[in-house]
Amino acid sequence: MELSSISSQVSSQASAQISAQMSLVLLRKTLELQAANITGLVQAAAPASAPSNPPNLGNSIDVMA
């Protein structure tokens, strides 16, 4: 093998490795943003306060109608 072809292979491997690392960084950032969005949606869907029904409501069922 010639020195130039070895250098070219090393350069292309380094380039591929950098590209893979950048893809992982982008994936991590995307997942973080999605997690933040989901957290916001879950908090928005949670009830703001407990129901204000009277304490005796629903304690008995009339089965003799």
Secondary structure, DSSP 4 states (H G I P E B T S, - for coil): --HHHHHHHHHHHHHHHHHHHHHHHHHHHHHHHHHHHHHHHHHHHS-SS-----TTTTS------
